[in-house]
Amino acid sequence: MLLIADCVRYTDIHMKNNDWGISKYPLVLGHEGVGVVRKVGSSAKGLNKIGDRVGITVLVPGSEIDSCGCCDPCMEGRENMEVEG
């Protein structure tokens, strides 16, 4: 993906300051970006095609927006409805 825009929120400041004790440096701040698909791997299924605009979010383990990555909502790309985290 070619990242076009990204947002820095207070969560990123917490990571910069290692307020949760989980930061690993060097650290790139920002999450909830938007971009354009540049390449699709051969094992990708049901994903976007080259040239599509996409939105991404990075869920930070240990923060208020962590996710398990294993439950049905996470596996369906709906981490905001996550049950376990």
N, C-alpha and C positions, 0 to 999 in steps of 0.2 A: 504494500500500500504506500502511496505517496501521501504523506501527511501535509494537508493544506492549512489547517488551523487547529489550535489546541487551546485549552483553557487552563489557567492556573488558579486553583481555589485554595481555601485555607487548609484543606487536607494536605496539599503539597507543601505548605509552610511547616506543618507538623512533621512531615517526612524530612524536609530540609534540616530541621532542628533536632531530629531524632527524638521527638517527644514521646513516641511509643516504644522506643528502644529496638526497632526492627529495621532501621535504615541501613542500607549498604551503599557505600560511596565508591566510585563516583555515582551520582544520582541525577537522572534527568527528570525535571519537574514537569507536571502537566498530566492531564487525563481528559477523557471525554472529547477526543479529537474527531475531526472529519477529514476525509481524504478520498482518493481515487484508487481503485484496484489496479495494480500494475502487473501482477502475475498471479496465476492460480495454480497451485500444486496439483500433481496428478492424483493425489489421494483425497483432494477436497471434493466433498459431495454436497449438493444443495446450497452452494455458496454463490456469491456474486460473480459476474464475469468481468473481464478486463474492460476498464473504462467506466464502470459503475461507481457512483458516489456512495460512500459508506460512512457510518458513524461508529466510533469505538468508545469503550469505556475500560479503564483499568481498575480492577477491584483490588484494593490493598488489604492483604491478610492482616488481621489484628486491628483494623480501623473500624469505624462505624459502618462501613460499606463492604465488609468482607463477605465472601461467599464460599460455600463448600466445593462448588464445581462438580458435584456428583448427583445431586437430587434432580428430579424431573424438571423443575423450572430452570435450573442452571444448564442442564443438558439441552434445553430448548431455547437458550439464549435469553431467558427472562430472569436474570440474577436478582432483579429488583423484587421478585416474588419468592425469593429463596426461603426455604424452610429451616435449614440447619444452622446457618451462620449467624 
